Every structure is written in structure tokens, then in C-alpha cells.
Amino acid sequence: MPLTQTLPVALGILDPLYVAFGWIMRLLYHVFANYGVVIIIFTIFFRAIMIPLYVRQHKTSLLQGQLRDEMNELQRRYADDKQGFSMAQMELYKQHKISMFSGCLPQLLGLILIWPVWRIISSPLRYILGLPIENLRTMATQLGEAGLLSAPEIQNIERMDIPILQVLMTNGDQLARAVGDGLIRADQLINFDFLGLNLGVRPTWQPALLFGDERGTYLPLLIIPVVALLTTILLQKFSESYNPMMAQTKSEREKAERNPARDMPQQQQSESMMKSMKIMMPVMTLMTVFWAPAAMGVYWIVGNLMGILQAYLLYRLYTKPVQEQIAAIEERTRLGISAPAVPASSEPES
């Protein structure tokens, strides 16, 4: 099938993303002919184009950390005036060209774009290979009549067509029938095998499947949720260690222990939120990888690994130089030597 063939599109606000992501994955599959490699390269490409947003977010966090003393002063000044504090905070950020939206945009986009990625991974025949939805419905009906697809699988075929692939790859008669009817070509069957793992199957924790007749399929897949969970926890550790706001929060906590008057309610709320995220993210990871085909777990793992590398590089390129400059200024101040302010290059670009 030519790469330029238009993908079938249902009405919806994310349809352009289905078309674009599906086309990219189809191009990659034509080049590499390996589903696992396609998922890995797509994830790297997807995260790479978002790097400028993460850089801007990091610079914003870095500058916010440098304004922590000013923020604490505003909190003390407007302790009983939330509206006044909000206006003063906005004015302070405006003076330093800080955009709060740019700070949360990467995370927001990441959460939104999980949905189209899941849809494409769940429906590779429709979105990657571009089979018409009418062909999928016809094949699903035929396989249902043969007792090879359940009623829920047939009803859900527009959102998950992997069951059709699984049946056709293990049932030569039905494959020959579908090919003979012109519903699919033999070369359009996606091979989900990647390093001995079937990426078209959902991982499971059910003992009946893990240790039953299909244990050869399901038991090895447990490695994906385990690695996804470990990389999520590792990413949190790296983010906490290398995030400039985290470092400032730790510094403020140490100062508050020495001087309780410095302890601010907003700081306590921020720390409470971070503790909640440490629990929520691993839980969200497990829910995602057990809810979707194993290919989604590969996407999650590669994304985590890129996030770890990104956190380290941003720290080395931006946070560490600024921290060294601040430490040098504090040392010069302690010795009574006048020192210039931290260079404006640490500020995010407008």
C-alpha cells in the first residue's frame, strides 16, 4: 500500500494526530519491518521534537528558584490576601518574563498525546496500515461467525483491531478467505514479535494465564510492567535530584528547620503534592501498561529512559552552571567582596 494513501479518519478533535502519527509509524514500518523497532524510533522522535518545550520549562523552573526569596516575602506580605498575593506574583513573573503556561505545557501535552498513541497502537491495521474501517468490520463479522472473535471484540473493533491480526496470523483458512475477498493482503500482517515478546498482547497478572497453556506468551510479558515501573521510579529520582525547583525546596526546608518563621504554607502544600505524585505516577504506569497492548509498555519505557537522559543533560547544561555561579557569589559576599548578579542568560527566552 502506498505511503501516501489517506488513512481513514473518524470525527474527533484528535483525528489529525491519528493521521500524522499513523503515517509516521507506517513509514517506519515500511523501512524497518519490525514493530518493536517502530515503537522505539517513534518514541524517540516524539520526545525529541518536544525537547525545546522541556528546555524552556527547565529554564522557567531555574528562574523561579532564583526568585524564591522574593516569593517568600510576597507570601509574608499578603498572608491574608490571596487575591493580592496572586496579583503580586503575576507582576513579579511579568517583570522577569516568566510564563507559567510554558512551565506546565510539556506535561500537559504528554498526557493529552498518550491517547492517540494508545489508539494507534491498539488499531495498527486501521491507523498504521490504513485498512478501511469497512474491511475491518467485515473481517470481524466473518471471524465472529466462525467463533474466533467474541461479541465484545467485534463491537470494539473500531478502537482495537489487534484481535483480527492475532486470529489471521494463527488461522490460515481465515487468512486465505480475507485475502481472497480483497479485505487484506498477506503482506499487511504486522509481526508483533520483538525479542521474543508478543507486543500485540496485553500483559496480565492473572495466574490462570501466567501459568496456563499460554504461559509462553504471557509470562515473558511481565518484564514490561516491571521495567516500566522501575524506570518510572528512576525517572522520579533523577527529576528530584536535577530539578532546580526541587533543590530550592530542599534548601528552604533546611532553612525552615533552623528558623521556623521561614516555613511557608505554600511550600508545605508543594511538598505534599510532590509526595502524592511519587505514589500516583507508579500507579498510573502500572494501570497503563496492564490496560494496553505490550507495545504501549515499550513506548512508556523508552519515554522514561529519554526523560532520565534529558533530566541529566538539562542539569549539566543549565542548572549546574547557575548553581556554581550562585555559590561563587555567596562565597564572595561572605568574604565581603562585591559580586555581579547571575547572568541574564539563565532566564528563559521570551
Number of C-alpha atoms within 10 A of each C-alpha: 12 10 14 8 11 13 20 15 16 12 7 8 8 14 14 14 15 25 19 14 19 26 21 16 22 24 18 19 19 14 10 12 14 16 23 23 15 22 24 18 15 19 19 16 12 15 18 14 10 13 14 12 18 23 19 20 23 24 24 26 23 24 23 21 19 20 15 15 12 14 18 17 12 17 21 14 12 15 13 10 10 11 10 15 18 14 11 16 16 14 13 16 18 12 9 16 15 23 16 15 10 18 19 13 15 19 14 11 12 13 10 12 15 14 14 18 20 19 20 23 29 25 24 24 25 26 27 26 25 23 21 17 19 12 16 20 19 15 23 25 19 17 20 15 12 10 10 18 17 14 14 8 18 22 13 13 22 18 16 22 25 21 22 23 20 16 15 20 15 10 12 11 10 18 22 15 15 20 13 11 13 10 17 21 15 12 7 14 17 20 16 20 13 13 8 11 21 22 26 24 20 18 27 18 13 10 11 11 16 19 12 13 10 11 14 15 18 23 18 14 23 19 14 23 24 16 15 25 23 16 22 26 18 16 21 20 14 18 19 16 15 20 20 26 21 18 17 18 17 14 11 19 19 14 14 14 11 11 10 11 10 17 17 16 11 11 15 13 11 12 16 11 11 14 11 11 14 14 11 11 15 18 13 13 22 17 12 19 26 19 14 20 21 28 28 25 29 22 24 26 25 20 21 21 17 17 22 20 14 20 22 17 13 17 21 13 10 17 22 14 13 21 17 11 15 15 12 14 18 15 13 14 12 10 9 9 10 11 12 8 9 15 9 10 10 16 20 20 11 8
